[in-house]
Amino acid sequence: MLQITNDVTLLPLLGTMVNAYLIGDVLIDAGIRQSAGPLQRMLRGHHLSAHALTHAHPDHQGASHAVCTARQVPLWTSAAEAGAMEAGTLRRAMPRNAVVAAEDRLLTGPAHPVARHLREGDDVYGFEVLETPGHAPGHLCFWRERDRLLIAGDVLVNVRLPTPLTALGEPPRMFTADPERNRTSIRRLAALDPLTVLFGHGPPLRDPDLLHAFAARLPGS
């Protein structure tokens, strides 16, 4: 576990190859299905009031059902991601290829009801919800203006997948519903000028200039 601020904690579920976050008493993302045990051990001693998803891909919703059931907390997603989460299969919401099919079969967590649909401008423990579609149709980010802290989900990654090497980049195209729309979301996040960016995959980034330079190099910028 890595303390980012006094109320934000990174929960590494596979090194920092797969991350979840605790913001106050709200869990953001939940890794793969096999993350349920490690994640619940990390959460011991922490009060939990809710669990929210950046998006309903197997490496973010895998342990959601287990955590929500064990801790008796509600699950929150965007409206566009709720159907996949409640169906318990994600292939309809992801690109069609053999890797996605295998991940859905091996890593996706059980279906779970969504108690709240998060929308642009909603507040989650002092973070503003941002609708950032592209990687997933209903992808969300969480932004806190007062300390310019951004939870970016998979709009960007900070690891050269499938290696553990740190590198800022776009999410893999094979998992991305609309790469061009995702680039629009990247530019939006860069324009916020965040001091700290937290990713679903990779270590934190504390270099706004690097993010600006990356966004400026994107096709169409």
ChimeraX attribute file (.defattr): number of C-alpha atoms within 10 A of each C-alpha:
attribute: neighborCount
match mode: 1-to-1
recipient: residues
	/A:1	15
	/A:2	12
	/A:3	12
	/A:4	16
	/A:5	11
	/A:6	8
	/A:7	11
	/A:8	17
	/A:9	17
	/A:10	22
	/A:11	25
	/A:12	23
	/A:13	22
	/A:14	15
	/A:15	13
	/A:16	21
	/A:17	23
	/A:18	21
	/A:19	26
	/A:20	28
	/A:21	24
	/A:22	21
	/A:23	20
	/A:24	17
	/A:25	16
	/A:26	19
	/A:27	25
	/A:28	28
	/A:29	28
	/A:30	34
	/A:31	30
	/A:32	24
	/A:33	21
	/A:34	17
	/A:35	23
	/A:36	19
	/A:37	12
	/A:38	15
	/A:39	19
	/A:40	17
	/A:41	9
	/A:42	13
	/A:43	15
	/A:44	9
	/A:45	8
	/A:46	12
	/A:47	11
	/A:48	20
	/A:49	15
	/A:50	19
	/A:51	23
	/A:52	25
	/A:53	26
	/A:54	32
	/A:55	28
	/A:56	32
	/A:57	31
	/A:58	26
	/A:59	26
	/A:60	28
	/A:61	30
	/A:62	28
	/A:63	26
	/A:64	32
	/A:65	25
	/A:66	21
	/A:67	23
	/A:68	19
	/A:69	12
	/A:70	10
	/A:71	16
	/A:72	13
	/A:73	17
	/A:74	20
	/A:75	24
	/A:76	20
	/A:77	25
	/A:78	24
	/A:79	16
	/A:80	18
	/A:81	24
	/A:82	23
	/A:83	20
	/A:84	20
	/A:85	29
	/A:86	15
	/A:87	13
	/A:88	20
	/A:89	20
	/A:90	25
	/A:91	19
	/A:92	10
	/A:93	20
	/A:94	21
	/A:95	19
	/A:96	13
	/A:97	11
	/A:98	10
	/A:99	12
	/A:100	18
	/A:101	15
	/A:102	12
	/A:103	16
	/A:104	20
	/A:105	14
	/A:106	14
	/A:107	20
	/A:108	27
	/A:109	30
	/A:110	17
	/A:111	18
	/A:112	21
	/A:113	16
	/A:114	19
	/A:115	13
	/A:116	14
	/A:117	15
	/A:118	23
	/A:119	16
	/A:120	14
	/A:121	13
	/A:122	14
	/A:123	15
	/A:124	19
	/A:125	13
	/A:126	14
	/A:127	19
	/A:128	18
	/A:129	21
	/A:130	23
	/A:131	19
	/A:132	27
	/A:133	24
	/A:134	21
	/A:135	30
	/A:136	26
	/A:137	22
	/A:138	21
	/A:139	27
	/A:140	27
	/A:141	25
	/A:142	26
	/A:143	24
	/A:144	17
	/A:145	15
	/A:146	8
	/A:147	11
	/A:148	13
	/A:149	22
	/A:150	24
	/A:151	25
	/A:152	24
	/A:153	27
	/A:154	29
	/A:155	28
	/A:156	25
	/A:157	24
	/A:158	25
	/A:159	22
	/A:160	18
	/A:161	16
	/A:162	8
	/A:163	8
	/A:164	16
	/A:165	13
	/A:166	18
	/A:167	14
	/A:168	18
	/A:169	17
	/A:170	22
	/A:171	21
	/A:172	15
	/A:173	11
	/A:174	15
	/A:175	18
	/A:176	22
	/A:177	18
	/A:178	16
	/A:179	20
	/A:180	15
	/A:181	16
	/A:182	24
	/A:183	23
	/A:184	18
	/A:185	24
	/A:186	25
	/A:187	17
	/A:188	14
	/A:189	23
	/A:190	19
	/A:191	13
	/A:192	15
	/A:193	18
	/A:194	23
	/A:195	16
	/A:196	17
	/A:197	24
	/A:198	26
	/A:199	28
	/A:200	30
	/A:201	28
	/A:202	25
	/A:203	25
	/A:204	20
	/A:205	19
	/A:206	14
	/A:207	13
	/A:208	17
	/A:209	13
	/A:210	13
	/A:211	23
	/A:212	18
	/A:213	11
	/A:214	16
	/A:215	23
	/A:216	14
	/A:217	9
	/A:218	14
	/A:219	8
	/A:220	9
	/A:221	9
